[in-house]
Amino acid sequence: MGANSRLALPSHVGQSLFDDERSMAAALADRVAAMLRHALGQRRTASLVVSGGRSPLPFLRALAHRDLDWPRVSVTLADERWLPPEHPDSNAGMVQASLLQGPAAAARFVPLYGGEDSPEAGLAACELRCAELSRPFDVVVLGMGEDGHFASLFPGVPGLSSLLAENGPSLAAVNPPGASHPRMTFSHAALLDARQLLVQIHGPRKRAVIEEAAARGDADLQPIAALLQQTRTPVQVFFSPAD
Ligand SMILES: O=C(O)[C@H](O)[C@@H](O)[C@H](O)[C@H](O)COP(=O)(O)O
């Protein structure tokens, strides 16, 4: 357990604190692998949702080395920049290069990007691909931006209130102001359709943001607040103070 103090979060939100990013990534990989193993002991397949960005890289690389019946594991993304996987900003490309290596390459990856000109044009086909994923998702691993966004649920994104609503759409094409690239994203409701949500953050800035979001509770300003307020799906925050 890390030396840093517990985060000021609602009591129903779990916390795991670590001294550095490396130990957090290893512990997160152990936890996710154990949850997937448990799922595979109960059902034929297991489903894992991971996030893009930079933070997940050490975790995904560590998870790739965990002993799992990977051909029975489906992996998808919480959101995707609408780019081909070979583009350096593609989340699918990042997952391919970090997680889907070695034995883990046998996992069934379900991409959100389908090659259409826009996420709007690709939405129906993406919904069909994702309809085959076992729900509820066994594990969803999310990051958080310094504006309190998760997946591509950014403050100010058109239609945010329906994307945060309990009865919102499962997937949506979004063009968040100030975010890089048009995106496809699962909604809050879709991500809550999970047995466990894990939020991985590191550094003092993100600590301040998630504590502020917990205190202010305004999901329009800091969408992560919606995730922290809900009690439908268990949430565990993995935190390390710095690199
Ligand atoms: O496609 C994306 O950008 C991610 O899914 C996004 O939601 C990410 O989790 C946060 O922006 C944190 O990103 P970092 O881990 O790079 O800070």
The ligand as an ORCA input file, in Angstrom:
! r2SCAN-3c Opt
* xyz 0 1
  O      -9.205      8.076    -25.983
  C      -8.898      8.666    -24.934
  O      -8.363      9.775    -24.899
  C      -9.101      7.973    -23.611
  O      -9.950      6.928    -23.619
  C      -9.384      8.995    -22.568
  O     -10.644      8.934    -21.985
  C      -8.305      8.830    -21.532
  O      -8.636      7.768    -20.642
  C      -8.116     10.100    -20.749
  O      -8.008     11.174    -21.671
  C      -6.825     10.023    -19.917
  O      -5.761      9.939    -20.820
  P      -4.231      9.821    -20.277
  O      -4.186      8.484    -19.589
  O      -3.391      9.870    -21.522
  O      -4.030     10.963    -19.328
*
